[in-house]
Each structure stands twice: as structure tokens, then as C-alpha cells.
Amino acid sequence: MASSTTANLASQLEEELICAVCQERFTVPRVLPCQHSFCESCLSMAHLAREHRGRLLPCPTCRAVSVIPDNGVPGFPINFALNNLVQILVATETEVRRTPQEYCSLHENKRITMYCCECRVTICSSCATSAHKPHRTEIIADVIDSERAALEATRSDTGTAVEGADSQINEANLALEKLTKQAEAAVIRINKQVDDAIGLLNKRKMSLVSQVNALKAGQTERITSLKEDLKRRSKKMKGRKTAIDSLLQTMDDTAFLQGLSEFQTDMAECSGSQGNLEPVLSWIDFTRPVQETLATQIDCLELGEVKLTKEEPRDTDSILNSRVNTARVSARRRRTRNNGDENSDVHINLERVPRDVTIRYPTQQQQEQQQQPPRTLPRPMASPGRIRAVHQIGSCGTSLGDFFHPCGMGQLANGHIVVADQRNNRVQILEENGNFVQIFGNEGNGVREFRAPGDIAVDGQDNIFVLDTRNDRIQVFTSEGRFKRIIGCSGTGQGQFIKPQAITIAGECVVVADSGNNRVQVLSLDGRFSHTFGREGTGEGEFMEPCGVAVSPTGDLFVCDHHNHRVQIFRLSNGHFVSTFGSFGSDAGQMSYPSSIAVDLAGTVLVTEYGNDRLSVFDSFGRFKMCFGEEGNDLGQFLSPNGVSVCSQDSNNARNRNVKFYVCDAWNHRLQMLEMIV
């Protein structure tokens, strides 16, 4: 009964003895003047993050500013009440864990005080002098102390091994992600190689067809000319026949002879070769190679070779600007050999045999687009302006303020930014300048646990909606990181998800890009289903993995259609299709795997492109304005950007001020703040 009571007491105390910063049990709790208590190490870390601000330290809970004592954070008084409770909790847990079976079952009223090292059982003193007399025995307390020390050493070694395994798992995930991306790029290059070859064949086809048309025109002209000559000859022959008939009916000999003389003279003048079709007529034929010869010629086109190589591939131009004589993509993944720690680089290469010709023949899709009339837009486009990079936040790592593949963010009313730190399976809250504020979450499928959180949205009450992508759900927290509720589960029904990739909130509506189901779902703030639209496909209102959603000030919903390389616009209220813009490519107005989208208060649309490593800007009608960025790791460069969020704006001045926004530079493991100067 006593053990049960102490266990219940320990459980009740546990919730009250958790630090709001590290979410762990208090260690050396220090109390601030605002009466909130935190671990001494947590306060020290917060002080170091804000050291440039002097001795002022805001409370992580209420944000009340305290002055740090002269001797630093240890100058704050210890919260002895909390410290004592922690010690009591530890003692009660120890008591619960170490409650022994007190008496021997073989010898009545004999307490168990010994341990048989050979049989590995607890015994009493009588057992030690009888059944276990030949064995080595020790006092239980001594055995426990030595075994605990051994377990502590094993625990330390195991922790190190776990950290190493986790690090290797992260590296493997990173390698798989890069391998998948580069394999997709290799497929794109292969498709382009084949398209270029088809372009050459189409060009040759047009040349052959032109030859046929020229031969046809020449033959038609000759045959038509002969036909007209034959018509004239036929008309003359008919006249001669009539003259002969008239001459034969003449009874006057003199008149007959005179008419005969004139007829013979006319016949002599018109004598000559008759029109003949045979020399003029020629048939048009096309001689094609036999099937075996044609197949051999196709095999000899040398489109390229896919292979694994351990040499670093040379840099290549962008996919759509590449030539037929150079088409190479490489995917790099890192693996650890079984016989050691040495790493080797494995690449996927698609190499093209060099040629001297550069193909500029338009594809069939481009020809069709050129034949279509230009789209009429309702109003002229505004001046495009320019974009500049302001600063970056974070770097690759697991420390506070560092990231591993950040891919979505939101902003609280106080200006703090909330970031989905995807590969670290956590959410971080930072100040606008990057100073760390708070962190919550770890890997798992329970409450406050995540598996690859993919995006963040914040409602009007500062509630944080975390898109828990691989758990197929949404978790809702307060701005302090306290759990509130879960929305959704895995499935294809209403309010269910399969690997959702993006979330946004507009008023009372929660909009989710349900990527695995190729649809968009609209829910209420408490998770009730409203409506859904979209299905798999390439037509209007159809998707191939939607992965970015944003709502404009006019209530239009913009959706990034990832594998269709476009953005589609819908009415949020009913899901009716409005229009679409974008096509695959790297030219102005084209896209390569658009990954996220945002719309500012002026209606300007910002789209990150995973494949082109850049940000493209459009107006609210989908007209291209400008693009920014290129592949790289310098400020203003990106490596697979996968998240964009506009900073808080004043709606009264939205059209008359520069716009600042953040971009999740995913594979550079950082955030970049950009400013669009209008």
C-alpha cells in the first residue's frame, strides 16, 4: 500500500516539476523576480544567446525583463521549494524501484540480506551457510553499488552508440533525399535527350515532307500544262471535224477544191507531235529502311549511359538550357563501408557522346503554345521591383537555433517565428533576428512527438498548427508550446490524410494540401470537415502531389501543383477552379517542382522552386514579375528551398512599403530573410 501511495505522489509531482524551456525535470531551479522558475542551465543558455543585449533577460514564459546579477545567472536565488520537491520525487522513485522481497521463502523470519554471485539470486544468511555454501556470496548493498556503477558505464557507452547510430541514420536520410532528387533530375535529362532526338527526327520528317510537296508541285504544274495543251488541241480537232463535214456536203466542184486547199494548208500549219502524258508522268515514292535497319539506327543514337561512378561529376548547365552534346546529372549519396569508417561517394551519371550541333528545334508543346492566341489579362502589370537578401538564421545541427532540413514556418503576433525543424523532428520558436526562444517536440507518434513535421500555420489566437507529415495528422499547441489537440489520422476519408505537405489558415478555415491523396481539404479550426476538391491527374483542378497552399486577400486559394510544375487558383469557399499558370522549365514564368507559396497583402505571389533553386514572383493573375536566387550556399543562394512566409504586414500600408519574407533554405539548413523592394 505504501509503495502504491508513493508512486501516485511521484506521478502527481512530475507535472509540476518540469522546466518550461527544456521540458525536463528541474535541475538547480532559479527563480526570477517575476516568480517563474527555470533550470540554471536553461537561463544561462538564454543569457548567452542574448549576451549582446547586456544584462537584460526576458522571462521565457511571461517575457518580463529581469536584470541579471553581477555574478551572472547563479546570482538569481534558488527555488528551494522546487529543489526539495525534486529531491523528494527522486527519493520516492528510488523507494518504489528498490522495494525488495524482505523475507526468505525457505527460512521463516530470515531477512534477505545476501546475493549469490553464481546463481544470481538473493538469499538469506541461512541459505548462504547451507544450499549456497560452496558459492561466492556478497552483501546485497555492495552488489547493488558495483552493478550500478557498471550499468552507468554501460549506459554512457550505449548513449554514445545511440548518438552515433542516430547521426548515421540522419546521414542516410540525407543521402536518400539527395539520391531521390538527383535520380528525378536524371529522368528529366533522359526525357530531354529523347525529346531532342524526337526533335531531330521531326526536323528530318519536315524536310522529307517538304521534298514530297516540292516534287508534287513540280509534277502538278507539268501535268496541268500538258492538260491545258491537250484541251486546246481537242478544241481544234473538233473544229476541223466540223470543217470536214461542211466540205463533204459542198456540191460545187470549184468551191470544194478551194475549200480543200484551205483545209490542207491549215492542217500543214497545225501538224506536229501530239501531246503525250507518258514522258511527263512520274510517281512519287518514299523508300524506308527495313525494320531491323531502323531499330539498329535507333540503337546507334547513343542517347547516353546511366552508371555509378566514384568520381565527382563535372558541373552541368540547367536542364532546359543544356545541349545535346552535354547532358549529365549526378546524384550523390554517402555510405559507410562495413569494414571501417571510410566513406565513399557514389554518383549517378547520364553522359552524352559529344556532338557539334546544338538543338534549338521547338518541342511539340512549345509549338502548340506558339499557335495559341496570347492570354488577355484584365490590367497592366505593376513595376517588378527587385529582391535583396537581408540575413540568414541557423546552420546545420541539432543545437538550439540550428536546423536539419527546415521546411515550413509561421509567425506569432509578437513577431516570433515558428519553424518546422523537419529532420530534427521538433519545432523551434525564434525571435525575428534569430535569437532562440523555445523548443518542443521529439521523434515519435505520441502527443508532442513528430515524424518529419512539414509545415506550420498560426491562427488568430496564436495557436500553432503543426503539420505532422509522416504521422498523417495535425497537432495544435499554444504559443507557449502546450499541447491542445490532434486533428486527423491516416486514411483517404474526410478529414484523413496521407503525407500532407502544406497547411495555411484563412479566418476560420484550415486548408491542407493532402499530397498523398492528391487533393486539398478545408477544415474548421477545431478540425471539423468542410469540403475537399481535386484528384490525381494533369487537367484543370487535378493534382500530382500538391505541396504548397496560400490564400490571397480576395479569398482565392493558390496551390502548388508539384509534379505538374504549375500553380492552380481556386475559390476557397467552394473549391471551384479559376485559372492556372506556369509550365515546366527554367525560363521566366516557368517552374521546376514548385514547393511552397505565399501571398502578401498586395496580392503578390511568391513561389519557391525546388528544382530551379530559386524564388519566382508573380502578380495575382499569374503574370511573371521576377525571380531571385540560384543554386549555392552563399547569402541569396538556395539549395532546394521548401518554405516561404511573409512577415507581418500593416494592411493599411501593404501597397506602399517593401515586403520582407523568410525562405526555408532546406538543404542549406537555414532560414533566409529577403526583402522585396517595390
Secondary structure by P-SEA (a helix, b strand, c coil): caaaaaaaaaaaaccccccccccccccccccccccbbbbaaaaaaaaaaacccccccccccccbbbbbccccccccccaaaaaaaaaaaaaaaaaaacccccccccccccccccccccccccccccccccccccbbbbbaaaaaaaaaaaaaaaaaaaaaaaaaaaaaaaaaaaaaaaaaaaaaaaaaaaaaaaaaaaaaaaaaaaaaaaaaaaaaaaaaaaaaaaaaaaaaaaaaaaaaaaaaaaaaacccaaaaaaaaaaaaaaaaaaccccccccccbbbbbbbbccaaaaaaaaaacccbbbbbbccccccccccccccccbbbbbbbbbbbbccccbbbbbbbbbcccccccccccccaaaaaaaaccccccccccccccccccccccccccccccccccccccccccccbbbbccccccbbbbbccccccccccccccccccccccccccccccccbbbbccccccbbbbbcccccccccccccccccccccccccccccccbbbbccccccbbbbbccccccccccccccccccccccccbbbbcccbbbbbccccccbbbbbccccccccccccccccccccccccccccccccbbbbbbbccccbbbbbccccccccccccccccccccccccccccccccccccccbbbbbccccccccbbbbbbbcc
